[in-house]
Amino acid sequence: MASQPDPGLSVIMSERRHLINLSYRLLGSLADAEDVVQETYARWYAMSREEQQAIESPGAWLTKVAGRLCLNVLTSARVRRETYVGEWIPEPLPDRTEWMDARPGDPADRVTLDESVNMAFLVVLESMTPAERVAFILHDVFRYPFAEVAEIVGRTPAACRQLATSARRRIRDAQAPTARVTRQARIVREFKQAWEAKDIDALIALLDPDATAISDGGGAVSTVLHPIEGAEQIVRSVTRLAGVLAGVTILERTVNGWPGLVVQRDGVTVTVCAFEVAGDRIKHIWAVRNPDKLRLWTAPSS
């Protein structure tokens, strides 16, 4: 019997996309999401066939386990990120249709890019407590009832409702009205052109006076320790980088579902920039330079 194929394997594995989508939104890191999903399946297959068959809804069981694992990761991640050198930015995801030579079967292929994964949204999620984030994502994004959320978070349904309300308030207070995708694409393109031309006046005109730029590094990559605030300060930093980035190629790419920029040197991605545009001005720039977060952005050599 042990050699017989598992008749429920296709059903169980069909949940993988859902689990990746859920875990990425909860953790802001595809690498961590992959680890959580792998551990979730390991726990499923650690059970006997009889134990598995006794579970009425395997999908619900997998979601519950993944949710609890994510909650544990978030709790420990808060400690790790307090000691992170510089600002911590969620891992950016590319639009795979723009990368024809990407690895087949990449988990990123199975992450649905929508409003709940744009960089501005993920950054706000980082300001939440682990319980707030889990309650909000499960209920408001994935539409789980609070009774089920409570089983994952380990609190009462009423407490989970309060957590989601608090999280919703954070989202509302932090996010400015966003521009349409076509408008953001135009503004990001103009920013790229002005950056390449070292046109200081044009760069300043494209930035909100109170704009903020945040960069993260990692490993041997240097980073800006604190956010850069104000259009003139950002432009000063951008123009200073122009010399450092001589010889690079700047590409227009989709970053977490929205127009962004990718900086490559000799075909290797060294920076991914995500933007938040409000009206006709850039309000936030997130520049991800940590190589561990850029693994999906450069196709491996064959």
Solvent accessible surface area in square Angstrom, and as a share of the most:
residue,aa,sasa,rsa
1,M,183,0.82
2,A,110,0.86
3,S,109,0.71
4,Q,103,0.46
5,P,113,0.71
6,D,33,0.17
7,P,111,0.70
8,G,25,0.24
9,L,84,0.42
10,S,84,0.54
11,V,87,0.50
12,I,4,0.02
13,M,80,0.36
14,S,78,0.51
15,E,43,0.19
16,R,58,0.21
17,R,126,0.46
18,H,49,0.22
19,L,0,0.00
20,I,0,0.00
21,N,10,0.05
22,L,0,0.00
23,S,0,0.00
24,Y,0,0.00
25,R,4,0.02
26,L,0,0.00
27,L,0,0.00
28,G,0,0.00
29,S,11,0.07
30,L,0,0.00
31,A,38,0.30
32,D,34,0.18
33,A,0,0.00
34,E,33,0.15
35,D,89,0.46
36,V,5,0.03
37,V,0,0.00
38,Q,128,0.57
39,E,69,0.31
40,T,0,0.00
41,Y,19,0.07
42,A,54,0.42
43,R,115,0.42
44,W,9,0.03
45,Y,94,0.36
46,A,87,0.67
47,M,41,0.18
48,S,51,0.33
49,R,87,0.32
50,E,124,0.56
51,E,92,0.41
52,Q,17,0.07
53,Q,127,0.56
54,A,86,0.66
55,I,36,0.18
56,E,176,0.79
57,S,52,0.34
58,P,36,0.23
59,G,17,0.16
60,A,50,0.39
61,W,56,0.20
62,L,0,0.00
63,T,3,0.02
64,K,60,0.26
65,V,17,0.09
66,A,0,0.00
67,G,0,0.00
68,R,110,0.40
69,L,18,0.09
70,C,0,0.00
71,L,31,0.15
72,N,96,0.49
73,V,37,0.21
74,L,7,0.04
75,T,78,0.45
76,S,54,0.35
77,A,1,0.01
78,R,106,0.39
79,V,99,0.57
80,R,126,0.46
81,R,42,0.15
82,E,139,0.62
83,T,110,0.64
84,Y,54,0.20
85,V,103,0.59
86,G,20,0.19
87,E,56,0.25
88,W,49,0.17
89,I,2,0.01
90,P,1,0.01
91,E,3,0.02
92,P,1,0.00
93,L,1,0.01
94,P,3,0.02
95,D,40,0.21
96,R,37,0.14
97,T,106,0.62
98,E,60,0.27
99,W,25,0.09
100,M,173,0.77
101,D,102,0.53
102,A,26,0.20
103,R,91,0.33
104,P,133,0.84
105,G,52,0.50
106,D,9,0.05
107,P,20,0.13
108,A,7,0.05
109,D,67,0.35
110,R,62,0.22
111,V,8,0.05
112,T,58,0.34
113,L,53,0.26
114,D,66,0.34
115,E,107,0.48
116,S,10,0.07
117,V,0,0.00
118,N,13,0.06
119,M,6,0.03
120,A,11,0.08
121,F,20,0.08
122,L,0,0.00
123,V,43,0.25
124,V,14,0.08
125,L,0,0.00
126,E,46,0.21
127,S,62,0.40
128,M,5,0.02
129,T,53,0.31
130,P,20,0.13
131,A,8,0.06
132,E,10,0.05
133,R,5,0.02
134,V,0,0.00
135,A,0,0.00
136,F,11,0.04
137,I,0,0.00
138,L,0,0.00
139,H,45,0.20
140,D,27,0.14
141,V,43,0.25
142,F,48,0.20
143,R,181,0.66
144,Y,39,0.15
145,P,71,0.45
146,F,14,0.06
147,A,61,0.48
148,E,75,0.34
149,V,0,0.00
150,A,9,0.07
151,E,87,0.39
152,I,9,0.05
153,V,14,0.08
154,G,66,0.63
155,R,124,0.45
156,T,83,0.48
157,P,65,0.41
158,A,68,0.53
159,A,29,0.23
160,C,0,0.00
161,R,139,0.51
162,Q,132,0.59
163,L,23,0.11
164,A,0,0.00
165,T,54,0.31
166,S,29,0.19
167,A,0,0.00
168,R,86,0.31
169,R,114,0.42
170,R,85,0.31
171,I,23,0.12
172,R,156,0.57
173,D,111,0.58
174,A,57,0.45
175,Q,49,0.22
176,A,22,0.17
177,P,117,0.74
178,T,70,0.40
179,A,5,0.04
180,R,182,0.67
181,V,73,0.42
182,T,102,0.59
183,R,99,0.36
184,Q,4,0.02
185,A,28,0.21
186,R,106,0.39
187,I,1,0.01
188,V,2,0.01
189,R,102,0.37
190,E,62,0.28
191,F,6,0.02
192,K,31,0.13
193,Q,98,0.43
194,A,6,0.05
195,W,20,0.07
196,E,91,0.41
197,A,75,0.58
198,K,127,0.54
199,D,61,0.32
200,I,88,0.45
201,D,114,0.59
202,A,34,0.26
203,L,1,0.00
204,I,59,0.30
205,A,58,0.45
206,L,20,0.10
207,L,1,0.01
208,D,33,0.17
209,P,90,0.56
210,D,112,0.58
211,A,0,0.00
212,T,23,0.13
213,A,13,0.10
214,I,28,0.14
215,S,15,0.09
216,D,0,0.00
217,G,1,0.01
218,G,22,0.22
219,G,89,0.86
220,A,114,0.89
221,V,39,0.22
222,S,85,0.55
223,T,33,0.19
224,V,62,0.36
225,L,100,0.50
226,H,131,0.59
227,P,47,0.29
228,I,33,0.17
229,E,120,0.54
230,G,18,0.17
231,A,7,0.05
232,E,110,0.49
233,Q,91,0.41
234,I,1,0.01
235,V,5,0.03
236,R,120,0.44
237,S,17,0.11
238,V,17,0.10
239,T,39,0.23
240,R,156,0.57
241,L,76,0.38
242,A,16,0.13
243,G,56,0.54
244,V,103,0.59
245,L,23,0.11
246,A,68,0.53
247,G,78,0.75
248,V,30,0.17
249,T,73,0.42
250,I,18,0.09
251,L,43,0.22
252,E,62,0.28
253,R,63,0.23
254,T,25,0.14
255,V,3,0.02
256,N,0,0.00
257,G,28,0.27
258,W,32,0.11
259,P,21,0.13
260,G,1,0.01
261,L,0,0.00
262,V,0,0.00
263,V,0,0.00
264,Q,24,0.11
265,R,89,0.33
266,D,137,0.71
267,G,49,0.47
268,V,82,0.47
269,T,8,0.05
270,V,45,0.26
271,T,10,0.06
272,V,0,0.00
273,C,9,0.05
274,A,4,0.03
275,F,12,0.05
276,E,8,0.04
277,V,0,0.00
278,A,26,0.20
279,G,39,0.38
280,D,80,0.41
281,R,95,0.35
282,I,0,0.00
283,K,56,0.24
284,H,45,0.20
285,I,11,0.06
286,W,9,0.03
287,A,18,0.14
288,V,1,0.00
289,R,63,0.23
290,N,12,0.06
291,P,69,0.43
292,D,111,0.57
293,K,17,0.07
294,L,10,0.05
295,R,83,0.30
296,L,7,0.04
297,W,0,0.00
298,T,37,0.22
299,A,35,0.27
300,P,78,0.49
301,S,113,0.73
302,S,163,1.05
